[in-house]
Amino acid sequence: MPNTESAKKRVRQNIDRSARNRWRRTKVKDETKVFLKAVHDGDKGAAEKSLRLLSGMLDRFALTPTMHRNTAARRKSRLALRMNKLTAVVSA
Protein backbone atom coordinates (compact mmCIF):
# COMPACT_ATOMS: atom_id res chain seq x y z
CA MET A 1 0.00 0.00 0.00
CA PRO A 2 1.53 3.33 -1.05
CA ASN A 3 2.14 5.81 1.73
CA THR A 4 3.52 8.92 0.05
CA GLU A 5 1.60 11.16 -2.32
CA SER A 6 4.05 10.45 -5.14
CA ALA A 7 3.65 6.69 -4.65
CA LYS A 8 -0.14 7.06 -4.75
CA LYS A 9 0.12 9.06 -7.95
CA ARG A 10 2.44 6.45 -9.46
CA VAL A 11 -0.14 3.73 -8.73
CA ARG A 12 -2.83 5.80 -10.49
CA GLN A 13 -0.56 6.36 -13.48
CA ASN A 14 0.33 2.67 -13.70
CA ILE A 15 -3.34 1.70 -13.73
CA ASP A 16 -4.10 4.17 -16.53
CA ARG A 17 -1.08 3.16 -18.60
CA SER A 18 -1.65 -0.57 -18.24
CA ALA A 19 -5.27 -0.11 -19.31
CA ARG A 20 -4.16 1.90 -22.34
CA ASN A 21 -1.55 -0.71 -23.28
CA ARG A 22 -4.09 -3.53 -22.87
CA TRP A 23 -6.48 -1.67 -25.17
CA ARG A 24 -3.77 -1.23 -27.80
CA ARG A 25 -2.73 -4.88 -27.68
CA THR A 26 -6.36 -5.94 -27.96
CA LYS A 27 -6.89 -3.70 -31.00
CA VAL A 28 -3.87 -5.25 -32.73
CA LYS A 29 -5.01 -8.79 -31.95
CA ASP A 30 -8.57 -8.10 -33.13
CA GLU A 31 -7.44 -6.55 -36.40
CA THR A 32 -4.96 -9.38 -36.94
CA LYS A 33 -7.82 -11.86 -36.62
CA VAL A 34 -9.81 -9.90 -39.22
CA PHE A 35 -6.82 -9.99 -41.59
CA LEU A 36 -6.16 -13.70 -41.09
CA LYS A 37 -9.82 -14.52 -41.64
CA ALA A 38 -9.81 -12.57 -44.91
CA VAL A 39 -6.66 -14.40 -46.01
CA HIS A 40 -8.17 -17.76 -45.05
CA ASP A 41 -11.33 -16.98 -47.01
CA GLY A 42 -9.28 -15.79 -50.01
CA ASP A 43 -10.80 -12.30 -49.98
CA LYS A 44 -7.97 -10.23 -51.44
CA GLY A 45 -9.74 -6.87 -51.18
CA ALA A 46 -10.66 -7.25 -47.53
CA ALA A 47 -7.18 -8.56 -46.73
CA GLU A 48 -5.50 -5.56 -48.38
CA LYS A 49 -7.75 -3.13 -46.54
CA SER A 50 -7.14 -4.88 -43.23
CA LEU A 51 -3.38 -5.07 -43.81
CA ARG A 52 -3.21 -1.33 -44.51
CA LEU A 53 -5.14 -0.58 -41.34
CA LEU A 54 -3.09 -3.02 -39.28
CA SER A 55 0.24 -1.72 -40.60
CA GLY A 56 -0.64 1.83 -39.62
CA MET A 57 -1.82 0.67 -36.24
CA LEU A 58 1.42 -1.23 -35.63
CA ASP A 59 3.48 1.80 -36.70
CA ARG A 60 1.61 4.06 -34.28
CA PHE A 61 1.85 1.63 -31.39
CA ALA A 62 5.56 1.05 -32.04
CA LEU A 63 6.13 4.69 -31.09
CA THR A 64 4.70 4.01 -27.64
CA PRO A 65 5.99 1.77 -24.84
CA THR A 66 3.24 -0.72 -25.71
CA MET A 67 5.27 -2.46 -28.38
CA HIS A 68 8.91 -2.43 -29.43
CA ARG A 69 9.56 -1.19 -32.95
CA ASN A 70 11.25 -4.46 -33.95
CA THR A 71 8.22 -6.42 -32.78
CA ALA A 72 5.97 -4.24 -34.92
CA ALA A 73 8.29 -4.62 -37.91
CA ARG A 74 8.42 -8.40 -37.49
CA ARG A 75 4.63 -8.66 -37.33
CA LYS A 76 4.20 -6.43 -40.37
CA SER A 77 6.72 -8.53 -42.29
CA ARG A 78 4.98 -11.80 -41.44
CA LEU A 79 1.58 -10.38 -42.36
CA ALA A 80 2.97 -9.06 -45.66
CA LEU A 81 4.30 -12.54 -46.45
CA ARG A 82 0.82 -13.96 -45.97
CA MET A 83 -0.61 -11.23 -48.17
CA ASN A 84 1.96 -11.97 -50.89
CA LYS A 85 1.10 -15.68 -50.79
CA LEU A 86 -2.59 -14.82 -51.14
CA THR A 87 -1.87 -12.51 -54.07
CA ALA A 88 0.20 -15.22 -55.78
CA VAL A 89 -2.55 -17.81 -55.31
CA VAL A 90 -5.33 -15.49 -56.48
CA SER A 91 -3.43 -14.33 -59.60
CA ALA A 92 -2.35 -17.87 -60.56
Summary of the structure (lengths in Angstrom):
residues: 92
radius of gyration: 17.9
end to end distance: 63.2
largest distance: 66.8
contacts: 234
relative contact order: 0.12
helix: 86%
strand: 0%
